[in-house]
Amino acid sequence: MKPLLSLNGFILSALAVLACAPYPAAAQGKTKTYTSWTNYGGTPDASQYSSLDHINRSNVSRLAVAWKYSTSDEFKYAFNPIVVDGVMYVLAKQNSIVAIDATNGRELWVHPTDPQGRLLTSRGINYWESADRSDRRLLFSMNNFLQEIDARTGKPISQFGNNGLVDLRTDLGRDPKSLKLVQSSTPGRVFENLIILGSATNEEYESGPGDIRAYDVLTGRLVWIFHTIPHPGEFGYDTWPKDAWKTVGGANAWSGLSLDEQRGIVFVPTASPKYNFYGANRTGANLFGNCLLAIDARTGKLIWHYQMVHHDIWDYDNSTAPALLTVRHNGKLVDVVAEANKEGFVWVFNRETGEPLWPIEERAVPRSDMPGEVTWPTQPFPSSPPPFGRQSFTEKDLSPFMPSEERELFRQEMQGARNQGLFTPPSTQNTVEMPGNNGGANFGGVAADPEHGLLYVVSKDLPAMLKLELNSSEQVATGSSPEQHGRAVFAANCRLCHGADLKGQPPAIPSLVDVGSRLTPKEIRSIVTQGNGPMPAFSKLSDAELDSLLAYLANPGRASAAADTKATVDSVAPENARYRSGFGFMFTSSGLPAIAPPWTSMTAYDLNSGTIRWKIPLGEVPELAAQGFKDTGSHFPKTGPVATAGGLIFTGTRDRKVRAIDAQTGKVIWEMTLDAALEGMPAVYEVNGREYVVFCAAAQATTHTHDLPGHPASKAPIPGAYVAFALPEGK
């Protein structure tokens, strides 16, 4: 076990000293231009901020709809539009890329994508232009291929890559055919003539690695790669078992990158290594999982890093794009980078050196009792700012909005669960996780006022109940039948939801009994590998595993337990064991969280002092608001705020409302109800002197966002539209 100093101390400082010289200091006190919205989140630094102030606290009450553009389908969208030269680019019409007039919503052209494709850069898009502006391109990924289209015509650029495509599954040290999920739903960052990309990996053992890569915008050539699971000879290699990079996956950056263009630094927030909840096969601190990385954007060389979670077995990703701000600290102006994550913490560092602005304490945390699991003895806790999310959950915190019988069931479940607070390690008994693995802050959930050192965080309070199980049937003896192998695949991937008897819990979880009479083998393969609705994609399954799974589903009786010559649980070496847990979101039968509200909050930080200015519940649950309960926060947010120089914060929520919040007080001073719920973040832009705010309203307005026993997720049609607001002309 390496001393913690080598993880987050000495090596950070040594690299920082070497790194400071090539990067010129920021022009302190200068105001950066935030008047356009040509990037995901507005600008390359992901600030989600606009310096436009025509719309402000004094006149926001007069905002009115300027135009609407229908998505012309019933798809769900959480897309952040970008605007270049008065042209807005959106996702609509069965995941087509559409150019519209940003002043009136008139359609200009449509670029259809693969209607059968399930992987798409769905949260935003990248834009690049040549120095003379004669060449303008939109960059996005679909089905694990990076591609480009002409921003003026929507036509594909066939000279890019191999006939217009760059295969993102290559150059990762794995068989490309074995990687079913590589691309992220979040766009990358364009820097000079490079497109820098993070990735998404599946949630399973043997996932792909989360390497950070930069490609030439003109040719598609790979320019540099940073290994988040280090290779031999690279720093951090000894924080993993030997050759872990060949088999362990994750440590990826799915939530968004931030770019300091002046310094040429890209800030990368990484997620947990895989598998999420058990790490006997990856003993060690696991650099560079759960890190904030400062990387030279031109070369891919590491400048500094900080690891927020050592050896993560909680799925506590760094889940938001880092925010770049300037603050006054100890009497001096300091350029900082701030990261909000699933734990409910905000971490603040000097942008050039990686030095924390306030002390971070390593505290002892509970040890795991799982075989082979070596939890790290301490975890870092920032002393400032205060956390934005709740970090404990007991029976006293149960929601009042559930029947007494259901409340008693939750109470009994929690009384028998392991519950030692933050960083309670998962085990084979029920284990309370708070914040849950889908709680805290999430993608797009942070906006900054970079000129005044203010940060606004949207967060979710959602506990989880974890329980690890070992499917010993994965250990199938040599010579077993295809059905027996298929039963092992089913037990490892499907049994937790569909049950050992294949009967599921209809209608929420369909029965797989005699599924071959309803679906063809090709259709089953497609659903398994690509997902369907709330069912995730099991993209890591090999063709042989899929074949055996189909054989088992067709003839489950041929794989009886008596005929199976599997190894016993005790014979499985810990590093080869495949313990798994569901994500365990604690929802009630109403679809709402089991914890008492507020379920969604917005917290305003002053990072000059490391303090909270205000905190409010964000949004409502309409069914409860109608009964007079209006401070609950909305259900299951996937929303991003945008701050403006007009003293406003714009955001939308699942209750179908868009709001303007006073940035000084947290008071809602304008709101309007739209036809659909909102996910993603708005865009603020100006054309011909008129300021607009556009929202993507194309999500389910329901508490039933997830399938629950007896209560399936809502499949109601979505009347999606992009809705732009502006002040009345001439006023």
Backbone hydrogen bonds, N-H to C=O, Kabsch-Sander energy under -0.5 kcal/mol:
donor,donor_aa,acceptor,acceptor_aa,energy
6,S,3,P,-1.4
7,L,3,P,-0.6
7,L,4,L,-1.1
8,N,4,L,-2.2
9,G,5,L,-1.9
10,F,5,L,-1.4
11,I,5,L,-0.6
13,S,9,G,-2.4
14,A,10,F,-2.9
15,L,11,I,-2.3
16,A,12,L,-2.3
17,V,13,S,-2.4
18,L,14,A,-1.7
19,A,15,L,-2.0
20,C,16,A,-1.7
21,A,17,V,-0.6
23,Y,19,A,-0.6
23,Y,20,C,-1.0
28,Q,26,A,-1.6
30,K,27,A,-1.9
32,K,30,K,-0.6
37,W,83,V,-0.6
38,T,42,G,-0.8
39,N,42,G,-0.9
42,G,39,N,-2.7
43,T,41,G,-0.7
46,A,43,T,-2.2
48,Q,41,G,-1.6
50,S,643,A,-2.1
51,S,34,Y,-2.1
52,L,34,Y,-0.5
56,N,54,H,-0.6
57,R,646,G,-1.5
59,N,56,N,-1.1
60,V,56,N,-1.9
62,R,59,N,-2.3
63,L,60,V,-1.9
64,A,726,A,-2.2
66,A,724,A,-3.3
67,W,724,A,-1.3
69,Y,722,Y,-2.4
71,T,720,G,-1.8
77,Y,698,A,-2.5
78,A,122,S,-0.6
80,N,123,R,-2.1
82,I,89,Y,-1.2
83,V,37,W,-2.8
84,V,87,V,-2.7
87,V,84,V,-1.9
88,M,100,I,-3.1
89,Y,82,I,-2.4
90,V,98,V,-2.6
92,A,96,S,-2.4
93,K,71,T,-2.6
96,S,92,A,-3.0
97,I,111,H,-2.5
98,V,90,V,-2.7
98,V,96,S,-0.6
99,A,109,W,-2.4
100,I,88,M,-2.8
101,D,106,R,-2.9
102,A,86,G,-2.5
104,N,101,D,-0.9
105,G,101,D,-2.9
108,L,99,A,-3.5
109,W,99,A,-1.3
111,H,97,I,-3.3
117,G,114,D,-1.4
120,L,118,R,-0.5
121,T,141,S,-1.8
122,S,120,L,-1.9
123,R,185,S,-2.3
126,N,139,L,-2.1
128,W,137,R,-2.4
130,S,135,D,-2.5
133,R,130,S,-1.5
137,R,128,W,-3.3
138,L,149,I,-2.6
139,L,126,N,-2.5
140,F,147,Q,-2.1
142,M,145,F,-2.4
143,N,119,L,-1.7
145,F,142,M,-1.5
146,L,166,V,-2.5
147,Q,140,F,-2.8
148,E,164,G,-0.5
149,I,138,L,-2.0
150,D,155,K,-3.0
151,A,136,R,-2.1
154,G,150,D,-3.1
157,I,148,E,-2.0
158,S,156,P,-0.9
160,F,157,I,-1.4
161,G,219,T,-2.0
162,N,165,L,-3.4
163,N,161,G,-0.9
164,G,158,S,-0.9
164,G,160,F,-1.8
165,L,162,N,-0.8
166,V,146,L,-1.8
168,L,144,N,-2.5
168,L,166,V,-0.7
170,T,167,D,-1.2
178,S,175,D,-2.1
179,L,175,D,-0.5
179,L,176,P,-1.4
180,K,178,S,-0.8
189,R,196,I,-2.2
191,F,189,R,-0.5
191,F,194,L,-2.4
194,L,191,F,-2.3
195,I,215,Y,-2.3
196,I,189,R,-3.1
196,I,194,L,-0.5
197,L,213,R,-3.2
199,S,253,A,-1.0
200,A,182,V,-2.3
207,S,204,E,-1.0
210,G,250,G,-2.0
212,I,226,F,-2.1
213,R,197,L,-1.9
214,A,224,W,-2.3
215,Y,195,I,-2.3
216,D,221,R,-2.8
217,V,193,N,-2.7
220,G,216,D,-2.6
223,V,214,A,-3.1
224,W,214,A,-1.3
226,F,212,I,-3.0
227,H,225,I,-0.5
228,T,226,F,-0.7
234,E,231,H,-2.3
237,Y,234,E,-2.0
239,T,236,G,-2.0
240,W,237,Y,-1.1
244,A,241,P,-1.6
246,K,243,D,-1.7
247,T,244,A,-1.6
248,V,244,A,-3.2
249,G,274,K,-0.6
250,G,208,G,-2.6
251,A,272,S,-1.8
254,W,252,N,-0.7
258,S,267,F,-2.0
259,L,44,P,-1.9
260,D,265,I,-3.1
261,E,259,L,-1.0
264,G,260,D,-1.8
265,I,260,D,-1.7
266,V,295,I,-2.8
267,F,258,S,-3.6
268,V,266,V,-0.5
268,V,293,L,-2.6
270,T,268,V,-0.6
270,T,291,C,-3.0
271,A,252,N,-2.5
274,K,249,G,-2.2
276,N,203,E,-0.7
282,R,279,G,-1.7
283,T,280,A,-0.6
286,N,239,T,-2.2
289,G,286,N,-2.5
290,N,271,A,-2.0
291,C,288,F,-0.8
292,L,306,Y,-2.6
293,L,268,V,-2.8
293,L,291,C,-0.6
294,A,304,W,-2.8
295,I,266,V,-2.5
295,I,293,L,-0.6
296,D,301,K,-3.0
297,A,264,G,-2.7
300,G,296,D,-3.0
303,I,294,A,-3.2
304,W,294,A,-1.2
306,Y,292,L,-1.5
308,M,290,N,-2.8
308,M,306,Y,-0.6
309,V,290,N,-0.8
311,H,285,A,-2.5
315,D,276,N,-0.7
317,D,315,D,-1.5
318,N,270,T,-1.5
319,S,317,D,-1.1
323,A,338,A,-3.0
324,L,45,D,-0.6
325,L,323,A,-0.6
325,L,336,V,-1.9
326,T,450,P,-2.0
327,V,334,V,-2.7
329,H,327,V,-0.7
329,H,332,K,-3.4
332,K,329,H,-1.7
334,V,327,V,-3.3
336,V,325,L,-3.2
336,V,334,V,-0.5
337,V,349,F,-2.2
338,A,323,A,-2.8
339,E,347,W,-2.5
341,N,345,F,-1.6
342,K,317,D,-1.8
344,G,341,N,-1.5
347,W,339,E,-2.7
349,F,337,V,-2.4
350,N,355,E,-2.9
351,R,335,D,-2.7
354,G,350,N,-2.3
357,L,348,V,-2.1
361,E,381,F,-2.7
363,R,361,E,-0.7
363,R,379,Q,-2.7
365,V,377,P,-2.0
373,E,370,M,-1.5
374,V,372,G,-0.6
375,T,373,E,-0.7
379,Q,363,R,-2.1
381,F,361,E,-2.5
383,S,359,P,-2.4
388,F,344,G,-2.4
389,G,344,G,-0.8
397,D,394,T,-2.1
398,L,395,E,-1.3
399,S,594,A,-3.2
402,M,400,P,-1.3
407,R,403,P,-2.4
408,E,404,S,-2.1
409,L,405,E,-1.7
410,F,406,E,-2.2
411,R,407,R,-2.4
412,Q,408,E,-2.5
413,E,409,L,-2.2
414,M,410,F,-2.5
415,Q,411,R,-2.1
416,G,412,Q,-1.3
417,A,414,M,-1.3
418,R,430,N,-3.2
424,T,421,G,-1.3
427,S,429,Q,-0.6
431,T,466,L,-2.5
432,V,418,R,-2.5
433,E,464,A,-3.0
434,M,432,V,-0.5
436,G,462,L,-1.1
439,G,436,G,-2.3
440,G,460,K,-2.1
441,A,341,N,-1.4
442,N,458,V,-0.5
445,G,442,N,-2.4
447,A,456,Y,-2.5
448,A,47,S,-2.8
449,D,454,L,-2.8
452,H,449,D,-1.3
453,G,449,D,-1.0
454,L,449,D,-1.6
455,L,605,Y,-2.1
456,Y,447,A,-3.2
457,V,603,T,-2.5
458,V,445,G,-3.1
459,S,601,S,-2.5
460,K,440,G,-2.1
461,D,599,W,-2.0
462,L,460,K,-0.8
464,A,433,E,-2.2
465,M,584,G,-2.2
466,L,431,T,-2.9
466,L,464,A,-0.5
468,L,427,S,-3.1
469,E,580,R,-2.2
471,N,469,E,-0.6
471,N,578,R,-0.7
472,S,470,L,-1.3
474,E,471,N,-2.3
475,Q,472,S,-1.9
476,V,474,E,-1.6
480,S,477,A,-1.5
485,H,481,S,-2.3
486,G,482,P,-2.7
487,R,483,E,-2.3
488,A,484,Q,-1.6
489,V,485,H,-2.0
490,F,486,G,-2.7
491,A,487,R,-2.8
492,A,488,A,-2.0
493,N,489,V,-1.6
494,C,490,F,-3.2
495,R,490,F,-1.9
497,C,494,C,-1.0
498,H,494,C,-2.7
499,G,495,R,-2.2
502,L,499,G,-1.6
504,G,498,H,-2.8
505,Q,509,I,-2.1
508,A,505,Q,-0.9
509,I,505,Q,-1.7
512,L,502,L,-3.7
513,V,502,L,-0.7
515,V,512,L,-1.7
517,S,514,D,-1.8
518,R,515,V,-1.7
519,L,515,V,-2.2
524,I,520,T,-2.4
525,R,521,P,-2.4
526,S,522,K,-2.1
527,I,523,E,-2.3
528,V,524,I,-2.6
529,T,525,R,-2.6
530,Q,526,S,-2.1
531,G,527,I,-1.9
532,N,535,M,-1.6
535,M,532,N,-2.0
538,F,528,V,-3.4
539,S,537,A,-0.8
541,L,538,F,-1.3
546,L,542,S,-2.5
547,D,543,D,-2.6
548,S,544,A,-2.2
549,L,545,E,-2.3
550,L,546,L,-2.5
551,A,547,D,-2.0
552,Y,548,S,-2.3
553,L,549,L,-2.6
554,A,550,L,-1.8
555,N,551,A,-1.8
558,R,555,N,-1.5
559,A,556,P,-1.8
560,S,557,G,-0.7
563,A,560,S,-0.6
564,D,560,S,-0.8
564,D,561,A,-0.6
567,A,475,Q,-1.8
571,S,568,T,-1.0
572,V,569,V,-1.7
573,A,571,S,-0.6
576,N,573,A,-1.9
577,A,573,A,-1.0
577,A,574,P,-0.8
580,R,469,E,-2.2
586,M,463,P,-2.3
587,F,585,F,-1.4
588,T,592,L,-3.4
591,G,588,T,-2.0
594,A,586,M,-2.7
596,A,397,D,-2.9
599,W,632,T,-3.1
600,T,632,T,-0.6
601,S,459,S,-2.0
602,M,616,I,-2.5
603,T,457,V,-2.5
604,A,614,W,-3.0
605,Y,455,L,-3.5
605,Y,603,T,-0.5
606,D,611,T,-2.8
607,L,453,G,-2.6
607,L,605,Y,-0.7
609,S,606,D,-1.0
610,G,606,D,-1.7
611,T,606,D,-1.8
613,R,604,A,-3.0
613,R,611,T,-0.5
614,W,604,A,-1.0
616,I,602,M,-2.4
618,L,600,T,-2.3
619,G,617,P,-0.6
624,L,621,V,-1.3
625,A,621,V,-2.8
626,A,622,P,-2.1
627,Q,624,L,-1.2
628,G,625,A,-1.6
629,F,624,L,-2.4
630,K,628,G,-1.0
633,G,619,G,-1.2
634,S,618,L,-2.9
640,G,680,G,-2.2
642,V,650,F,-2.0
643,A,48,Q,-2.4
644,T,648,L,-2.2
645,A,50,S,-1.9
645,A,52,L,-0.7
646,G,52,L,-0.7
647,G,644,T,-1.3
649,I,661,I,-1.6
650,F,642,V,-2.9
651,T,659,R,-1.7
653,T,657,K,-1.7
656,R,653,T,-1.3
658,V,672,M,-2.7
659,R,651,T,-2.9
660,A,670,W,-2.6
661,I,649,I,-2.6
662,D,667,K,-3.2
663,A,647,G,-2.4
663,A,661,I,-0.5
666,G,662,D,-3.1
669,I,660,A,-2.6
669,I,667,K,-0.5
670,W,660,A,-1.1
672,M,658,V,-2.0
674,L,656,R,-3.4
677,A,699,A,-1.8
678,L,653,T,-1.2
679,E,696,C,-0.7
680,G,638,K,-3.5
683,A,694,V,-2.0
685,Y,692,Y,-1.9
687,V,690,R,-2.2
690,R,687,V,-1.8
692,Y,685,Y,-3.0
693,V,725,F,-2.0
694,V,683,A,-2.6
695,F,723,V,-2.5
697,A,695,F,-0.8
697,A,721,A,-2.6
698,A,696,C,-0.8
699,A,677,A,-1.4
702,T,700,Q,-1.2
705,T,703,T,-1.6
708,L,711,H,-2.0
710,G,505,Q,-0.5
711,H,708,L,-3.0
714,S,704,H,-2.5
720,G,73,D,-0.5
720,G,718,I,-2.0
721,A,697,A,-1.8
722,Y,69,Y,-2.8
723,V,695,F,-2.4
723,V,721,A,-0.6
724,A,67,W,-2.6
724,A,722,Y,-0.5
725,F,693,V,-2.9
726,A,64,A,-2.4
731,K,728,P,-1.5
